[in-house]
Amino acid sequence: MRRTIDWADDAIVIIDQCALPAEFRTLTLRTADELIGAIRRLAVRGAPALGAAGALGVALVARAGGDVVAEAARIAAARPTAVNLSWGVERALAKLGDGADAVLMEALAVLDEDEELNRTASAHAAEVVLAACPRRPLRLLSHCNAGSLATVAWGSALGVVWHLAERELVESVLVDETRPLLQGARLTAWELERAGVPYRVQPDGAAAAAMARGMVDCVLVGADRIAANGDVANKIGTYGLAIAAAHHGVPFVVVAPSSTVDSSLASGAEIVIEERDATELTEFGGTAVAPAGAAVFNPAFDVTPAALITAVVTEHGRFG
C-alpha cells in the first residue's frame, strides 16, 4: 500500500498505526463510527492524514445516505486540535449539493494534493535547513512522527530528511521516542529503517543533553495547527524542545502544508488543546505503572511561540 490513507471498494483504507512496528496491516472503514474510532485511538493520525480522513469520511456518509451534515460534524469533532480534520470535512461538505459522487471526487483531490504539497513544502524546508546549518552531512532531530504515516504520502518534516538523504546530506537522525504513545520510537524509526537512513532512538528527556553535546544541527517537526502569528501547536514536548534548541543555538524548523494554518486564530493562546485518557500514562501494556487513582495531566499537544521558531515552512515557502 503506497498511501497511509486511501479509498478502495467504497470504503476508506488506512494503515493501522497502532499495530506498528510489530505488524504492518491495513483496516477497512465502512462507517462514520469506524472512522471516528480509528481517529480517536490514533490508528490514523497526523494533521495532513486527518485532513484526508475528514474529506473521505464525508464521502463515506454521503454515499451511505442519512444526515450527512450531522455525521460530518461528529467526524470533525473527533480530535479538536488538528485543524486539518475540520478543514477536510468542510472542503468535502461544500460539494454535497452536487451529489455524493462530487463529494468523493473532492475528497480524492485532497489526497492527490496532499502528497504534492508536502513534497513541495519539505523541499522548501530542506533549503532552509541547508542555509541555516554549517555542517554537512547533517545530524537532525525529530519529535513525534511527521513522515509518510502522518500524511497521505511522503511526509512533512520527515519529508525534509528524504530530500536531504537523496543528496547524501544526512549523517543521522536522533528520534525522540515521544511519550506517552511512542510515535517516534514506533513510527518514525520504522520509516527511517525502511528508508535506510541512519538513526538512533532517544528518550524525550535526552534531547537537551544531545544539543549540549553538539550532536544536533537542526530540529525538524511538523504541526497540527499554526496560528496567524506563527505560533505552532504540535505533539506535547515540542515547546520544551524549542526552548532547548533556542538556548543552544540550534535551528528549529516546522514543516506543514498551508491547510494547517488557521488564520482565524490570532495566536496560539486560542488553540484548543486535546487532553487524552489518563490510562495512557498510568498503564503500559495493560500493566499499572502509577498508583491506582493517580491524578493525570495528559495534553496531546503544546504550543510553541513563534519567537522560538527559526522558520515555519509550507508549500508556499516561509510562512509569515
Secondary structure, 3 states (H helix, E strand, C coil): CCCCEEEECCEEEEECCCCCCCCCCEEEECCHHHHHHHHHCCCCCCHHHHHHHHHHHHHHHHHHCCCHHHHHHHHHCCCCCCHHHHHHHHHHHCCHHHCHHHHHHHHHHHHHHHHHHHHHHHHHHHHHHHHHCCCCCEEEEECCCCEHHHCCCCECHHHHHHHHHHCCCEEEEEEECCCCCCHHHHHHHHHHHHHCCCEEEECHHHHHHHHHCCCCCEEEECCCEEECCCCEEEECCHHHHHHHHHHHCCCEEEECCHHHEECCCCCHHHCCCCECCCHHHHEECCEECCCCCCCCCCECEEEECHHHCCEEEECCEECC
